[in-house]
Amino acid sequence: CSVSCGPGLRSRSIFCVSESNQVVDDSFCAGLLRQVESESCNLTPCTITYTYEVQPFPE
């Protein structure tokens, strides 16, 4: 996933290949349904932590 929290995206490579497993031009696969190359992932919201910043007392 592209992020560790919050909405991200993950991608994969898709190639058109011949019977001999050689990568060929996409035009050879034109009649086939192409799978999606990317999808949403890691939809867990990011946890935000808060703290006080303490300054010293003035002199």
N, C-alpha and C positions, 0 to 999 in steps of 0.2 A: 504494500500500500504506500502511497506517496506521502502520507503523514502518520504520526504516531497516535494522534487522537483527533477527533473532529472529522468532518467529511473529507474523504480523499478519493483517489482514483488509482486503479490498478490496470495495467495494460498487458497485452500479450501480442506476439507476432503471429500473423496468419499468412501462410504461403500456399500458392497453388502448386501442386506437385504431380508429376506423371506417375504411371504404374511402377516405374523403376525408381521412384522416390527422388527424382530430380526436380529442383525448383524450376518452374516454367512461368511464362507470362500469365498474368491474371486473366487475360482474354480466353485462355483455354478452360477456365472454370466459370465462364460467364453464365451458363445455365444453372449453376448450382447455388444453393442458399449459402451466403457467406455468414459465418459466425461473427459475433460482436468482438471488437478488438479491445474495448475497455469497459469498465463497470465501476460503479460506486463501491467504496469499501470503508471500513473503520468508521462507522457512524456513531461510535461512542463519544459523547461530549468530552471535551478537555476539562480536566479538573483544575480549577483556579484556587490557589492558596493565598491567603491574606496574612499580613503580619503588621505590627506597628514598627515604625521607624522612630527610634528614640534619640532625641538630641540632648546634649548635656545642658545642665542648668547654666544660665548666664552667671558671670563672675560678679 
